[in-house]
Amino acid sequence: MNITEGIVLLVAIVFNAGANILLKHGMQNAPDINSVGLKGMLVNSITNISVWLGLLSFGVAFIFYSVVLTRMKLGVAYPIMTSAGFAIVTVVAVFLFDERLSVMKIVGIAVIALGIWLVAMAK
């Protein structure tokens, strides 16, 4: 992987993680589906700017990830994309959504990072 491919992959990862964070932000104060029904949830979703920005971010991530797949093996790109996104979302969720970061989660993220490195280095 050269520097350009790495940057394109990084953009895809950041926009994918950002999309998940934006969707969480948009939906964290949504009414309970049991009280407003599916229609109410849909109205809440389509009138929420964070949800729209999340969808746009997923679109950008899709475009950049598609470019990555033209140059990188799926068996390498996918683990990097999902696990790096997982690590980003986990850390951001601690600060933005007051989620807890336990020692077990930190160890898990470290193991995932090691796994990514091993997969990326395998021939």
Secondary structure per residue as TSV (DSSP state, phi and psi in degrees):
chain	resnum	aa	ss	phi	psi
A	1	M	-	360.0	125.5
A	2	N	-	-90.3	178.3
A	3	I	H	-63.3	-38.5
A	4	T	H	-64.7	-45.4
A	5	E	H	-62.7	-38.5
A	6	G	H	-63.5	-40.6
A	7	I	H	-67.1	-42.6
A	8	V	H	-62.6	-42.3
A	9	L	H	-63.9	-41.6
A	10	L	H	-61.6	-42.0
A	11	V	H	-61.4	-44.0
A	12	A	H	-60.6	-43.3
A	13	I	H	-63.6	-46.7
A	14	V	H	-64.4	-43.1
A	15	F	H	-69.4	-34.9
A	16	N	H	-66.0	-46.4
A	17	A	H	-63.4	-43.6
A	18	G	H	-59.4	-38.6
A	19	A	H	-61.7	-44.5
A	20	N	H	-64.0	-40.1
A	21	I	H	-65.6	-43.3
A	22	L	H	-64.5	-40.3
A	23	L	H	-63.3	-42.5
A	24	K	H	-60.9	-45.3
A	25	H	H	-59.4	-44.0
A	26	G	H	-68.5	-29.9
A	27	M	H	-102.8	-4.5
A	28	Q	T	-66.2	-25.6
A	29	N	T	-111.0	18.3
A	30	A	-	-67.4	148.6
A	31	P	-	-66.9	155.5
A	32	D	-	-66.0	134.8
A	33	I	H	-60.9	-28.9
A	34	N	H	-69.1	-24.8
A	35	S	H	-93.7	-29.8
A	36	V	H	-112.4	-10.9
A	37	G	H	76.6	176.2
A	38	L	H	-63.4	-40.7
A	39	K	H	-60.9	-43.9
A	40	G	H	-62.7	-39.4
A	41	M	H	-65.3	-41.5
A	42	L	H	-64.1	-42.5
A	43	V	H	-62.0	-44.5
A	44	N	H	-58.8	-43.4
A	45	S	H	-67.1	-44.9
A	46	I	H	-78.5	-9.4
A	47	T	T	-106.5	11.4
A	48	N	-	-108.4	118.7
A	49	I	H	-63.6	-35.1
A	50	S	H	-65.1	-37.5
A	51	V	H	-64.8	-44.6
A	52	W	H	-62.9	-42.0
A	53	L	H	-65.4	-35.5
A	54	G	H	-63.0	-44.4
A	55	L	H	-63.3	-41.3
A	56	L	H	-61.8	-41.5
A	57	S	H	-64.0	-38.9
A	58	F	H	-61.1	-39.0
A	59	G	H	-62.9	-44.9
A	60	V	H	-63.4	-44.1
A	61	A	H	-59.9	-41.8
A	62	F	H	-59.4	-45.1
A	63	I	H	-63.3	-49.1
A	64	F	H	-67.3	-38.8
A	65	Y	H	-66.3	-37.0
A	66	S	H	-60.6	-40.5
A	67	V	H	-63.7	-43.1
A	68	V	H	-56.8	-42.5
A	69	L	H	-67.9	-15.7
A	70	T	H	-74.1	-19.1
A	71	R	H	-118.7	-18.6
A	72	M	S	-120.7	148.1
A	73	K	-	-66.2	139.7
A	74	L	H	-60.6	-37.7
A	75	G	H	-66.3	-15.1
A	76	V	H	-101.4	-46.5
A	77	A	H	-63.4	-44.3
A	78	Y	H	-64.6	-47.8
A	79	P	H	-60.7	-38.6
A	80	I	H	-64.5	-46.9
A	81	M	H	-60.0	-50.1
A	82	T	H	-74.2	-41.7
A	83	S	H	-74.8	-37.8
A	84	A	H	-66.1	-39.6
A	85	G	H	-62.0	-40.5
A	86	F	H	-59.8	-45.3
A	87	A	H	-63.9	-43.9
A	88	I	H	-62.4	-49.3
A	89	V	H	-62.1	-40.9
A	90	T	H	-61.9	-46.3
A	91	V	H	-67.5	-44.5
A	92	V	H	-64.7	-37.8
A	93	A	H	-61.5	-30.3
A	94	V	H	-63.1	-42.8
A	95	F	H	-83.9	-38.7
A	96	L	H	-89.6	-32.9
A	97	F	S	-118.7	12.6
A	98	D	-	54.0	35.0
A	99	E	-	-80.7	155.3
A	100	R	-	-89.7	140.5
A	101	L	-	-113.8	99.3
A	102	S	-	-86.1	168.0
A	103	V	H	-59.9	-39.6
A	104	M	H	-61.0	-40.5
A	105	K	H	-66.0	-41.2
A	106	I	H	-62.5	-44.7
A	107	V	H	-62.5	-42.4
A	108	G	H	-60.7	-43.5
A	109	I	H	-63.7	-40.0
A	110	A	H	-63.8	-41.9
A	111	V	H	-64.2	-41.8
A	112	I	H	-61.6	-44.6
A	113	A	H	-59.9	-42.2
A	114	L	H	-62.6	-42.2
A	115	G	H	-61.4	-41.3
A	116	I	H	-60.6	-46.0
A	117	W	H	-61.3	-43.8
A	118	L	H	-63.8	-42.6
A	119	V	H	-65.0	-42.9
A	120	A	H	-66.0	-32.2
A	121	M	H	-84.9	-17.7
A	122	A	-	-67.1	139.7
A	123	K	-	-93.1	360.0
